[in-house]
Amino acid sequence: MTVGDSEINASVGSYILVPPGVVHTFANISDEPVRFLNINAPGGLEKYLRDLAAAMRSGTMPGTPEFATIVAKYDFVVPM
């Protein structure tokens, strides 16, 4: 996980707190499946995720203007 300028290799049982406004991202760089619990406060991120899922089911993919519109609506930045 990248939090600000820090790279964190989170092992089983890890807990990472990302303060509001801090740029962050995560990725599974292994060949193994990963499970994680993502808690967001205040609520609202679930709307973003639902909008992205619906758009992708209808064929909208990252890098398209439609995808960018959804991302901007929730004040997110997705590297292209």
Stockholm file with secondary structure:
# STOCKHOLM 1.0

chainA/1-80         MTVGDSEINASVGSYILVPPGVVHTFANISDEPVRFLNINAPGGLEKYLRDLAAAMRSGTMPGTPEFATIVAKYDFVVPM
#=GR chainA/1-80 SS CEETTEECCCCTTCCCCCCTTCCEECCCCSSSCCCCCCCCSSSCHHHHHHHHHHHHHTTCCTTSHHHHHHHHHTTCCCCC
#=GC SS_cons        CEETTEECCCCTTCCCCCCTTCCEECCCCSSSCCCCCCCCSSSCHHHHHHHHHHHHHTTCCTTSHHHHHHHHHTTCCCCC
//
